Amino acid sequence: MLNKEQTNEVKDLIKKAIIDKIENYKLIGDIKPFHERLFSRERIRETSFFHSCSTTIGVTLFQNIGYLIAKENKIFRKVEKQYLVSGNFSDEAKSLIENIIFDLGRKQKDHKKRIPNIKMEIKEVLGCASKKVTPSNQIADLFLEKFNGEEIYIEIKSVKPNKSESKEIRRGMLKIVALRNRAVKVLAGMPYNPYEPDEFKWPLPLNYLKVGEDLLIGKEFWDFLGGKGTYEELLKIFEEVGNELKDEIENKIKNLINM
């Protein structure tokens, strides 16, 4: 659950992002003569503005919101964002991680295809020792440490990552394990489920991650950071900001249409 100070911080963060977009968005190189023959210039400009706002409400904003929520959760002793993980990265570990990713990405009918199993993969990485080590690092979007010493590293990603992005998520997670050289918790988080109320079904990340184990989506993700009810509270905050900025948004759209 969010306290009043958290609610205000999150609300201010969202409002600032949208107000900046309203004030600074300009139509530059946005003429689409073929599209305008099929649809209307007004609809195209409205849609273009919406897509630009949607990009603003993207990974970076959700990373910052996640930090604001987690840092007040009393179960965490330490919370940091854009956390630099440093350590030694062996050639063997690097090669093993690439082999794991390759096998995870095999076609479904391939008998050598791996099924995501983060616990098993962590064991494999930790069991891979080599004298050829090189200092390296990896950025975690969020780092959480519980009072019992448990370390949690989270990647916050878009809800429909492509194949390369999906592979990079798993690569980063396993590299963090290698750098820490211990069985830490590594997770990927997505801010919402675009298929709700159905199960998440975007196929590309599901080759590399398992929902509910190392992939937390929507309610499960936000409640993990802030406790039960956080997801619903966050939706309410977004709705409040939308209502407060409704006139500014509508005026911006009208101005774009009439240009």
C-alpha positions in Angstrom: 0.0 0.0 0.0 1.2 3.5 -0.8 1.4 6.2 1.9 0.3 9.8 1.2 3.8 11.0 0.5 4.5 8.2 -2.0 1.2 8.9 -3.7 2.1 12.5 -4.2 5.6 11.7 -5.4 4.3 9.2 -8.0 1.5 11.6 -9.1 4.0 14.5 -9.5 6.3 12.3 -11.5 3.5 11.3 -14.0 2.2 14.8 -14.2 5.6 16.3 -15.0 6.2 13.7 -17.8 2.8 14.5 -19.5 3.0 18.3 -19.0 6.5 18.3 -20.5 5.1 16.3 -23.5 2.2 18.7 -23.9 4.5 21.8 -23.8 7.3 20.4 -26.0 5.6 18.1 -28.6 5.8 19.5 -32.1 4.8 18.3 -35.5 8.1 17.9 -37.4 8.3 15.8 -40.5 4.9 14.4 -39.8 3.2 14.9 -43.2 1.8 11.5 -44.5 0.1 12.2 -47.8 -0.9 8.6 -48.5 -2.3 8.0 -45.0 -4.2 11.3 -45.2 -6.1 10.0 -48.3 -7.2 7.0 -46.4 -7.9 8.6 -43.0 -8.1 12.2 -42.0 -5.2 14.6 -41.2 -6.9 15.3 -37.9 -7.1 11.6 -36.9 -3.4 11.1 -37.9 -2.2 14.0 -35.9 -4.2 13.0 -32.8 -2.8 9.4 -33.1 0.7 10.7 -33.6 0.5 12.7 -30.4 -1.0 9.8 -28.5 1.9 7.5 -29.6 4.4 10.1 -28.5 2.7 10.3 -25.1 2.6 6.5 -24.9 6.4 6.4 -25.4 6.7 8.9 -22.6 4.8 6.6 -20.4 7.4 4.0 -21.0 10.1 2.0 -19.4 12.0 4.9 -17.8 8.9 6.4 -16.1 7.9 2.9 -14.8 11.5 2.4 -13.5 11.3 5.6 -11.6 7.8 4.8 -10.2 9.1 1.4 -9.2 11.9 3.0 -7.2 9.6 5.4 -5.4 7.3 2.5 -4.5 9.9 0.0 -3.3 12.0 2.5 -1.3 9.1 2.9 1.2 8.4 -0.8 1.5 9.5 -1.8 5.0 10.6 -5.3 3.9 13.5 -3.9 2.0 16.6 -2.6 3.8 18.1 -1.1 0.7 16.6 0.1 -2.6 18.6 1.6 -5.5 17.9 2.3 -9.1 20.3 1.9 -12.1 22.4 -0.1 -9.8 25.9 -1.0 -11.0 26.8 -4.6 -10.4 30.6 -5.2 -10.7 32.7 -8.4 -10.4 34.7 -10.9 -12.3 33.2 -12.5 -15.5 34.9 -15.7 -16.7 35.2 -16.8 -20.3 33.5 -20.0 -19.4 30.6 -18.3 -17.7 30.1 -16.0 -20.7 30.2 -19.0 -23.1 27.8 -21.0 -21.0 25.3 -18.1 -20.8 25.4 -17.8 -24.6 24.7 -21.5 -25.0 21.8 -21.3 -22.6 20.3 -18.4 -24.5 20.8 -20.2 -27.8 19.1 -23.3 -26.5 16.2 -21.3 -25.0 15.6 -19.7 -28.4 15.5 -23.0 -30.4 12.2 -23.8 -32.2 9.5 -25.6 -30.2 9.9 -28.9 -32.1 13.7 -29.0 -31.6 14.5 -31.7 -29.0 17.4 -29.7 -27.8 15.2 -26.7 -26.9 15.5 -25.5 -23.3 12.5 -24.6 -21.1 13.2 -21.5 -18.9 14.3 -22.7 -15.5 16.1 -19.9 -13.6 17.0 -22.0 -10.6 18.8 -24.6 -12.8 20.4 -22.0 -14.9 21.8 -20.2 -11.8 23.3 -23.5 -10.6 25.0 -24.0 -14.0 26.4 -20.5 -14.0 27.7 -20.8 -10.5 29.3 -24.1 -11.2 31.3 -22.7 -14.1 34.7 -21.7 -12.8 37.7 -20.5 -14.9 41.1 -18.9 -14.3 40.4 -16.6 -17.2 38.4 -13.9 -15.5 37.9 -10.3 -16.6 36.5 -7.4 -14.5 33.0 -6.5 -15.9 29.7 -5.0 -14.8 26.0 -4.9 -15.5 23.3 -2.4 -14.7 20.2 -3.5 -12.9 17.1 -1.2 -13.2 16.3 -1.9 -9.5 18.3 -3.4 -6.7 16.5 -4.5 -3.5 18.0 -6.0 -0.4 15.9 -7.6 2.3 16.9 -7.5 6.0 17.8 -11.2 5.8 20.5 -10.3 3.2 18.6 -11.6 0.2 19.6 -9.6 -2.9 17.1 -9.0 -5.7 18.0 -7.5 -9.1 15.1 -6.4 -11.4 15.0 -5.5 -15.0 11.9 -3.4 -15.9 11.0 -3.9 -19.6 8.3 -3.1 -22.1 5.4 -5.5 -22.4 6.2 -6.7 -25.9 9.9 -7.0 -26.3 11.3 -8.3 -29.5 13.6 -11.3 -29.8 16.8 -9.5 -29.3 15.5 -7.6 -26.3 14.1 -10.8 -24.8 17.5 -12.5 -25.2 19.2 -9.5 -23.6 17.0 -9.7 -20.5 18.0 -13.3 -19.8 21.7 -12.5 -20.7 21.7 -9.6 -18.2 20.1 -11.7 -15.5 22.5 -14.5 -15.7 25.5 -12.2 -16.0 24.5 -10.6 -12.7 24.5 -14.0 -11.1 28.0 -14.7 -12.5 29.3 -11.3 -11.3 27.9 -11.8 -7.8 29.1 -15.4 -7.8 26.2 -16.4 -5.5 22.6 -17.4 -5.8 20.9 -14.0 -5.9 17.3 -13.5 -7.1 17.0 -12.1 -10.6 13.7 -10.9 -12.0 12.2 -9.2 -15.0 9.1 -7.0 -14.5 6.5 -5.7 -16.9 4.2 -2.9 -15.9 1.0 -4.4 -17.2 -0.5 -7.3 -19.1 -1.7 -6.2 -22.6 -3.9 -9.3 -22.8 -5.7 -8.8 -19.6 -7.9 -10.5 -18.4 -6.4 -13.4 -20.4 -2.9 -14.7 -19.6 0.1 -13.0 -21.0 0.8 -14.6 -24.4 3.4 -12.5 -26.2 5.6 -15.4 -27.4 9.1 -13.9 -27.7 9.9 -13.3 -24.0 8.2 -16.6 -23.0 11.0 -18.5 -24.7 13.5 -17.0 -22.2 11.4 -16.2 -19.1 8.7 -18.0 -17.1 5.7 -16.0 -15.8 5.3 -16.1 -12.1 8.9 -17.3 -11.5 11.4 -14.9 -13.0 8.9 -12.7 -14.9 6.4 -10.7 -12.9 3.7 -8.8 -14.8 1.2 -6.1 -13.9 -0.4 -6.7 -10.5 2.1 -9.3 -9.4 5.0 -7.0 -10.3 3.7 -3.9 -8.5 2.4 -5.7 -5.5 5.9 -7.4 -5.2 7.4 -3.9 -5.0 4.9 -2.2 -2.8 2.7 -4.8 -1.1 -0.9 -5.9 -1.7 -3.1 -3.4 -3.4 -0.3 -1.4 -5.0 -1.4 -2.1 -8.6 -4.9 -0.8 -8.0 -3.6 2.3 -6.2 -1.3 3.0 -9.1 -4.1 2.7 -11.7 -6.1 5.2 -9.6 -3.2 7.7 -9.5 -2.9 7.5 -13.3 -6.7 8.1 -13.6 -6.5 11.1 -11.3 -3.7 12.6 -13.4 -5.7 12.0 -16.5 -8.7 13.8 -15.1 -6.6 16.7 -13.9 -4.8 17.2 -17.2 -7.9 16.4 -19.4 -8.4 20.0 -20.6 -4.7 20.6 -21.3 -4.5 17.4 -23.3 -7.7 18.2 -25.3 -6.4 21.7 -26.0 -3.1 20.4 -27.3 -4.9 18.0 -29.7 -7.1 20.8 -31.0 -4.1 23.0 -31.6 -2.3 20.2 -33.5 -5.4 19.6 -35.6 -5.8 23.2 -36.5 -2.2 23.9 -37.5 
